[in-house]
Amino acid sequence: MVAEYIKRMYKEDTELSDKIFKAERRLKTLDLDKREKELLISQVQKMKAYQEVLQARIKYAIEKGKK
């Protein structure tokens, strides 16, 4: 059985993937000025970094639960 907090992290990871996808699509389709584009690129980079940590936490929690 998967612990509730792991389920919540999975849900957050899924939602974050969707937000990253949408932000990257906006970068390609919207007519953004230079500053807007810089800020959105920075935001996407930070969301991806956060997602890497979140996924590492999920993996660790699952491995820890197997012990």
Rosetta constraint file for C-alpha pairs under 8 A:
AtomPair CA 2 CA 6 HARMONIC 6.54 0.50
AtomPair CA 2 CA 7 HARMONIC 6.81 0.50
AtomPair CA 3 CA 7 HARMONIC 6.51 0.50
AtomPair CA 4 CA 8 HARMONIC 6.26 0.50
AtomPair CA 5 CA 9 HARMONIC 6.27 0.50
AtomPair CA 6 CA 10 HARMONIC 6.19 0.50
AtomPair CA 6 CA 58 HARMONIC 6.29 0.50
AtomPair CA 6 CA 61 HARMONIC 7.13 0.50
AtomPair CA 6 CA 62 HARMONIC 7.80 0.50
AtomPair CA 7 CA 11 HARMONIC 6.20 0.50
AtomPair CA 8 CA 12 HARMONIC 6.14 0.50
AtomPair CA 9 CA 13 HARMONIC 6.07 0.50
AtomPair CA 9 CA 54 HARMONIC 7.12 0.50
AtomPair CA 9 CA 58 HARMONIC 6.69 0.50
AtomPair CA 10 CA 14 HARMONIC 6.23 0.50
AtomPair CA 10 CA 58 HARMONIC 7.38 0.50
AtomPair CA 11 CA 15 HARMONIC 6.22 0.50
AtomPair CA 12 CA 16 HARMONIC 5.98 0.50
AtomPair CA 13 CA 17 HARMONIC 6.13 0.50
AtomPair CA 13 CA 51 HARMONIC 6.56 0.50
AtomPair CA 13 CA 54 HARMONIC 7.04 0.50
AtomPair CA 13 CA 55 HARMONIC 7.29 0.50
AtomPair CA 14 CA 18 HARMONIC 6.44 0.50
AtomPair CA 15 CA 19 HARMONIC 6.35 0.50
AtomPair CA 16 CA 20 HARMONIC 6.12 0.50
AtomPair CA 16 CA 47 HARMONIC 7.37 0.50
AtomPair CA 16 CA 51 HARMONIC 7.12 0.50
AtomPair CA 17 CA 21 HARMONIC 6.12 0.50
AtomPair CA 18 CA 22 HARMONIC 6.19 0.50
AtomPair CA 19 CA 23 HARMONIC 6.07 0.50
AtomPair CA 20 CA 24 HARMONIC 6.09 0.50
AtomPair CA 20 CA 44 HARMONIC 6.11 0.50
AtomPair CA 20 CA 47 HARMONIC 6.92 0.50
AtomPair CA 20 CA 48 HARMONIC 7.39 0.50
AtomPair CA 21 CA 25 HARMONIC 6.16 0.50
AtomPair CA 22 CA 26 HARMONIC 6.18 0.50
AtomPair CA 23 CA 27 HARMONIC 6.35 0.50
AtomPair CA 23 CA 40 HARMONIC 7.22 0.50
AtomPair CA 23 CA 44 HARMONIC 6.81 0.50
AtomPair CA 24 CA 28 HARMONIC 6.65 0.50
AtomPair CA 24 CA 44 HARMONIC 7.29 0.50
AtomPair CA 25 CA 29 HARMONIC 6.18 0.50
AtomPair CA 26 CA 30 HARMONIC 5.29 0.50
AtomPair CA 27 CA 32 HARMONIC 7.61 0.50
AtomPair CA 27 CA 37 HARMONIC 6.80 0.50
AtomPair CA 27 CA 40 HARMONIC 7.43 0.50
AtomPair CA 27 CA 41 HARMONIC 7.73 0.50
AtomPair CA 32 CA 36 HARMONIC 5.69 0.50
AtomPair CA 32 CA 37 HARMONIC 5.70 0.50
AtomPair CA 33 CA 37 HARMONIC 6.18 0.50
AtomPair CA 34 CA 38 HARMONIC 6.20 0.50
AtomPair CA 35 CA 39 HARMONIC 6.15 0.50
AtomPair CA 36 CA 40 HARMONIC 6.13 0.50
AtomPair CA 37 CA 41 HARMONIC 6.04 0.50
AtomPair CA 38 CA 42 HARMONIC 6.15 0.50
AtomPair CA 39 CA 43 HARMONIC 6.12 0.50
AtomPair CA 40 CA 44 HARMONIC 6.14 0.50
AtomPair CA 41 CA 45 HARMONIC 6.21 0.50
AtomPair CA 42 CA 46 HARMONIC 6.26 0.50
AtomPair CA 43 CA 47 HARMONIC 6.12 0.50
AtomPair CA 44 CA 48 HARMONIC 6.14 0.50
AtomPair CA 45 CA 49 HARMONIC 6.26 0.50
AtomPair CA 46 CA 50 HARMONIC 6.09 0.50
AtomPair CA 47 CA 51 HARMONIC 6.06 0.50
AtomPair CA 48 CA 52 HARMONIC 6.27 0.50
AtomPair CA 49 CA 53 HARMONIC 6.59 0.50
AtomPair CA 50 CA 54 HARMONIC 6.17 0.50
AtomPair CA 51 CA 55 HARMONIC 6.01 0.50
AtomPair CA 52 CA 56 HARMONIC 6.21 0.50
AtomPair CA 53 CA 57 HARMONIC 6.19 0.50
AtomPair CA 54 CA 58 HARMONIC 6.28 0.50
AtomPair CA 55 CA 59 HARMONIC 6.17 0.50
AtomPair CA 56 CA 60 HARMONIC 6.08 0.50
AtomPair CA 57 CA 61 HARMONIC 6.00 0.50
AtomPair CA 58 CA 62 HARMONIC 6.20 0.50
AtomPair CA 59 CA 63 HARMONIC 6.21 0.50
AtomPair CA 60 CA 64 HARMONIC 5.91 0.50
AtomPair CA 61 CA 65 HARMONIC 6.08 0.50
AtomPair CA 62 CA 66 HARMONIC 6.51 0.50
AtomPair CA 63 CA 67 HARMONIC 6.97 0.50
